[in-house]
Amino acid sequence: QNGTMGSDDKKSPGGDPLSGEFKGPAEKERGCTDIIFLLAFIAFWIGMIVVAGLAFDKGDPQRLTKGYDFEGRVCGVDSAVKDQPFVYYPYPLELSYSVCVSNCPSTISGMFCSQEVKQGDITCPQGKFAGEVDSQDSASIAWNCLQNFTNFVQDPVLKDNKTSHLGFCFPTYPTTAVRTRCFPKPPGTSVEASFNGTSSAIEGFEKIYRSGTLAFTNMFSQTVDHWPYILLSAGIAMIVAVFYTQILRVIAGPLAWATLIGLELLFIATAVFCFVKGGQLDPSKIPGTNEKNTQEFKSLANEQQRDMALAAGSVAAVCAIIFFFIIVFLHRRINEAITIIQESSKALVSMPLLMFMPLFQFVMVVILFVYWVVVAVYLASAGSFNNDTKTFQIDQDLRRAMIYHFFGLLWTRSFIVAWGSITFAGAVSAWYFSADKNRVFRSEVLSALWRAIRYHLGTAAFGSFIIAVVEFIRAVFKYYTEKMKEVNKNNPIFKILVCCVDCCLACLQRFLEYASKQAYIQTGMHGTPFCKSAFNAFSLLLRNAGRLVAINVISAIFISIGRVFIAVATAFIGGMLIASRSADGGVTSTSEIDPISTLIILILAFSVARVFMMVYDMTIDTMFQCFCEDMERHGGKFLGGFGKAVNTHQKKDERAKSALGAAQQAQPAQAGESGTSVGAV
């Protein structure tokens, strides 16, 4: 065992401290890990390809994009309806009943036939409206066609037994063409009727409509005009993000302590305010108050409100006390966490290729999602036409293929994230355990990428499978919950149970995601399988629980501040660049900044900041595990003077504990000798 660890540490909940030299992941002999899950993942993707082949063979996306009529013919595509590209719903209460038409009807008419239909002695002509016929015989024919159609759509018996050709004739109502569908529109007099026929009201409506349209058009044109600056803001956000991580190397300590002290003061102020409002504290006794302030902060008159204020004040006071003791007892761990975050900032600058890893993962996820959507569209358009329901229906095999395809999306997306995490861990741990940290690490990132692909894709498949299973269970639960809500809309017990189960599943998913991330770090460092990595990571974190609390709190503070700082700073710079396009090239007032383009830049910058802070968070977590192992194995030698200082403090604490334990053991012995002496006398 390392000399920095006392004998009592061997009995710690996390097991025995680590021992032996560790020179970094590059020096570690590795082998393929969790190969069975890699083979299972490959076999699963062979099944995904089979599902895609089935979808492409049976599916036809034009059924969804162009629509089909009541006989299953795709409008504008199939030969019988080649010149009829629009889908019209003659009976709006029966949306499964549709026909193909050459143009969407725009007026109210008695009857219309999409093609010529003969029934006995009656011929229903194509495209003839009942109001347009020019002879008594034509009018009689049109009326009979309309009467037959009315019987067909209203009588269930006739609807089942009549020949389907009656469905080609139907009455019309005003519609408008939206892509390939005919959507109903109100008559032209409805607007006038809603305003009681007054011309001033109609003119006011038109004025509001035109002004809103003009404003939207103007904003859209400005955004299009500023698109180069909007795209440039993504690069600016990356520069601001790197700048933020580097200023943390200087101000991380003061910023962290200022935030912690500010939170403590906020808890105290909240407790004092609530106790004053609850009538338990006299505002005149608070230092710095005067008569005017005392009148403003008098207690509430309502007794129930006073009780609520006292309850809130009690919670705030308890939080203030707990937070104070956390700061006092963990002040040394907080300083360690600040140093780890500063070292993480150095690592990111030394390995600039790490910043492009999320972009590479994003491209892979986009390719996966596009593939998944294309296959899903073909699956959704597959199936056979049902003459009873007038729709295409999928069978049980296609339904199972859809479920299989959906799970493949979840598993593969998590697999890409897991592979990236192992790469991150390998590169950052190589930086930490290197002798010279001042050089630029290029090959280490590529080496970590190669090790993750060569040895640890099985571990990525294992961990991602666990996450995908939980996500799939949550998705199935939400699907059936939505179905059951239709029956249990007003059942409060059902709502409570659904909320509780969904909350438990969400907590389980977050726990497994956190545990998997810590396991990936161990795999990237030592090349161990997933289960062993998860156990080693859990033991290591449990032995360093105090440090873990400190690093989580401090990193959460810096990451939250970083997201806001990067987004706001980028939006300000982008807005100023847009405003500087004036003739003189200068900005005289902030009112010249385009608000819409600046808002788009703010959203884009926040997205970039979120991705960058994910990289930073992964770097911090890896650096933390490296630090804990370094302290247990080498006494912190890879962290320079700070590691040695921490090791010195740790030795002092251990000597103090040993002296205290020896004193406690000596007291019973002295008491026993004294009792023996008295007995002898």
Beta strands, then each sheet from edge to edge (+ up, - down):
strand 1: 86-88
strand 2: 99-101
strand 3: 109-113
strand 4: 117-119
strand 5: 122-124
strand 6: 169-172
strand 7: 175-178
strand 8: 181-184
strand 9: 384-386
strand 10: 391-393
sheet 1: 1+ 2-
sheet 2: 3+ 6-
sheet 3: 4+ 5-
sheet 4: 7+ 8-
sheet 5: 9+ 10-
end
